Amino acid sequence: MTNKEQLIKDIQNLLNKNHSVTQTVINPALLEFMDEETLKSIIGSLLDEIDISNNSVDLDWLNQFKSDKN
């Protein structure tokens, strides 16, 4: 799996973090044209919307995207 494919998978996982919403499935072809920095920016925006106090979230993993965003 390429880094870009992993970022797309991470976006899908973040979208599905909220169990009260319908499961989201992303067609990777819709995001393939984006570069890695844009995908990381999307992840950063999603993280801004998520309550990161959830103990099941890996804070080190989350923080790597927040630092890339700034």
C-alpha positions as CSV (number, residue, x, y, z in Angstrom):
1,M,0.0,0.0,0.0
2,T,1.4,3.4,-0.9
3,N,1.5,6.3,1.5
4,K,-1.2,8.0,-0.5
5,E,-3.5,4.9,-0.4
6,Q,-2.9,4.8,3.4
7,L,-3.9,8.5,3.8
8,I,-7.1,7.8,1.8
9,K,-7.8,4.9,4.1
10,D,-7.1,7.1,7.2
11,I,-9.6,9.6,5.9
12,Q,-12.2,6.9,5.6
13,N,-11.4,5.6,9.1
14,L,-11.7,9.1,10.5
15,L,-15.1,9.6,8.8
16,N,-16.3,6.4,10.4
17,K,-15.0,7.2,13.9
18,N,-18.4,8.5,14.9
19,H,-20.5,5.4,15.3
20,S,-23.8,7.3,15.3
21,V,-23.5,8.1,11.6
22,T,-23.9,5.8,8.6
23,Q,-20.7,4.0,7.5
24,T,-18.7,6.0,4.9
25,V,-17.0,4.3,2.0
26,I,-14.7,6.4,-0.2
27,N,-14.0,5.6,-3.8
28,P,-10.2,6.1,-3.8
29,A,-10.5,7.4,-7.4
30,L,-12.2,10.5,-6.1
31,L,-9.1,11.4,-4.0
32,E,-6.3,10.0,-6.2
33,F,-5.8,13.3,-8.0
34,M,-4.9,15.0,-4.7
35,D,-1.3,15.2,-3.5
36,E,-0.2,13.9,-0.1
37,E,-0.2,17.4,1.5
38,T,-3.8,18.0,0.5
39,L,-4.8,14.6,1.9
40,K,-3.0,15.4,5.1
41,S,-4.8,18.7,5.2
42,I,-8.1,16.9,5.0
43,I,-7.1,14.6,7.8
44,G,-6.1,17.7,9.9
45,S,-9.5,19.2,9.3
46,L,-11.3,16.0,10.2
47,L,-9.2,15.8,13.4
48,D,-10.3,19.3,14.3
49,E,-13.9,17.9,14.3
50,I,-13.2,14.8,16.4
51,D,-13.1,14.7,20.2
52,I,-9.6,13.5,20.7
53,S,-10.1,12.8,24.3
54,N,-11.3,9.3,23.3
55,N,-8.8,6.9,24.9
56,S,-9.0,4.5,21.9
57,V,-7.3,7.1,19.7
58,D,-3.5,7.0,19.2
59,L,-2.6,10.6,20.1
60,D,0.9,10.4,18.7
61,W,-0.6,9.3,15.3
62,L,-3.1,12.2,15.5
63,N,-0.5,14.8,16.4
64,Q,1.7,14.0,13.4
65,F,-1.1,15.3,11.1
66,K,-1.8,18.4,13.2
67,S,1.8,19.4,13.1
68,D,1.9,19.0,9.3
69,K,-1.2,21.2,9.0
70,N,0.6,24.2,10.7
